[in-house]
Amino acid sequence: MTGDQSLLNYVSNRWQRSVAGEQLPVTNPATAEVLAHVPLSPAQEVDEAVQAAFEALDPWRRTPVTDRVQFLFRLKTLLEENLGDIARTITLECGKTYAESVGEMRRAIENVEVACGTPILMQGDFSEDIAGGIDEFMIRQPVGVCAIISPFNFPGMIPFWFMPYALACGNTVVVKPSERVPLTMQKIFRLLDTIDLPPGVVNLVNGAAEAANALLDHPQVQAISFVGSTKVARHVYARAAQSGKRVQAQGGAKNPIIVLPDADMEMTSRISADSAFGCAGQRCLAASLAITVGEARQPFTESIADAAATRNVGFGLDEDVQMGPVISPQSREFVESMIQKGADEGATLLIDGRKASIAGYEQGNFVRPTILQNVDPHSEVARTEIFGPVLSLVHVETIDEAIELVNSGAYGNMACLFTGSGAAARQFRYEVQSGNIGINIGVAAPMAFFPFSGWKDSFFGTLHGQSRHAVEFFTQTKVVVERWPQQWSRQF
Ligand code: NAD
């Protein structure tokens, strides 16, 4: 791929050049090198993709589920064989380290594996003799054309929270990746192109808000799976609901971790640092607020400061690099402005990662790990999603205060507790208003056979991605009540 190359859409098993008037450069955030150009496909091209998906629907839903999942088995093998190449692409366009990119694709593959169990996962229920000679059963049928709109921070994994389940359940799919990281899906669709899916079953449309909105408004799209910022998630949820679609919309986060004095401090600070600074803080499950309780304050502060100061920052394909850049110069500017905001609001800058310059990568969007101490829990820096490698430290005296603080936040994506106490752990998981909970875990990312939960402003909808939730989302239930009076049940 060279910088002046324009990415293609994939519709009806054909690669198509977009008619888009506008193209955006896709840049390597570590080097500012232009990797390719992405077309901002207009609504008319979204319509073509949806039409293709609509036409493919009936024969695909009539294909037995056992045959549908055979395509996923093939895809899983191809993803394994091409894991290194795809991971490299993720690092090039998204900035995370190669090891993080491999981890991302591992979870994508795991979702394919779980979706291969759809013959069991989409089974219905049957009750015999609900009245004399009458049976009742519930079957699951596909919902129709499904659209997936994804964010920049996990270009390989996030579409896989949805796509394998949607396909296995008999739906057809249109994927719109983030315009900032479109290369990974381009690569993955090259693999999908070789597994002989019927034309129109999976389609790819590159673009930004116009393409996304065209999917939200399209009368032939029945379901929307969205992941991105809370502002856009709200918009997606409301707009798609206007035309009666089912929607799952994952939003942003501000994830707190609580550290109790009886925690294993070495482990706690090591994995908290991975949570706060891994993927340059651009995980929706990144710890961004650390609440120390009582005597945990001093040992945790010292050890997390050490972990932050010694983290090796650089280009994610270079050896021993532990943290890459943030996605764009604008993002770097925003992260640095929030660090300044924290200082202006009275926090102490324990470790200041601004104005980072990495030798050999002077054009990159680097911010080094940053720690703000004595943060006022009600200040803007403590409440706003920064999406960069910035950890704010807040101190309280009791676990009750800490939980109250966690629950006062707007988001509910993840909350973690570090402790040696089972009772404290139970109180925490029982009382905390968050969809993903970690106990002595820094990034509580659910395996593919659990739903990726999320509460409050982190999720709009009912059913989440992954596992049984995805199967339920991508199927509609039909209940049948049945009697055969002329047959052997004639006595009724
Ligand atoms: P974003 O909201 O800017 O973009 C997400 C998608 O929405 C992209 O495909 C984009 O093209 C599209 N989009 C942007 N503006 C739109 C508009 N006005 N109308 C319609 N579509 C629009 O998000 P991002 O910056 O790419 O991703 C980072 C955000 O995603 C963070 O807030 C992060 O917390 C969140 N995120 C959440 C989860 C989760 O599971 N809750 C997972 C990953 C990322």
Boltz pocket constraint, residues with backbone or C-beta under 6 A from the ligand:
constraints:
  - pocket:
      binder: B
      contacts: [[A, 149], [A, 150], [A, 151], [A, 152], [A, 153], [A, 154], [A, 176], [A, 177], [A, 178], [A, 179], [A, 207], [A, 208], [A, 209], [A, 210], [A, 212], [A, 213], [A, 227], [A, 228], [A, 229], [A, 230], [A, 232], [A, 233], [A, 235], [A, 250], [A, 251], [A, 252], [A, 253], [A, 283], [A, 284], [A, 385], [A, 387], [A, 413], [A, 452], [A, 453], [A, 454], [A, 458]]
      max_distance: 6.0
